[in-house]
Amino acid sequence: MIDVREAIRLEPSAAEHEEIRELWKKHSIAEDERDLPGLISTLTDDCVYELVQTGHRWEGHEGAARFYMELLGAFPDIHFDLTHIVIGPQGVCEEADVNGTHEAAWLGFPPSSERLSWKVVIFFPWDPDRRLFRGERVYVAGLPLIHGQ
């Protein structure tokens, strides 16, 4: 992993910026289409998914698949409305408004059958050697299932 002081000095080429952007688009489209193999193909084999506020972590391709199966099982109609995005040599950072019906247990919370709305900021760290994302660091605001919300 690159030191943050080195990361801030990175100067990506236009080609690398486009590569990161296209991989993020591939990831997002696969997620929207519930294409788990397509989504996993955008990630390093040692990727980490993390809900920062709770400390929940899912590691590797198997962990990423479990994260998505649990999230999509709990919120089968989940929808992300992108509000902001930044793409750079360090990866992608997106902000989105999210809503979905809580139909199955998630993070130990039983289903409420309620339509919930919340905000997320997600950082997709870029691995410049493997040309893939190293997972997602997810920050959540306004979701009553996350402690402290």
Secondary structure by P-SEA (a helix, b strand, c coil): cccaaaaaaccccaaaaaaaaaaaaaaaaaaaacaaaaaaaacccbbbbbccccccccccaaaaaaaaaaaaaaccccccccccccccccbbbbbbbbbbbbcccccccccccccccbbbbbbbccccccccccccccccccccccccc
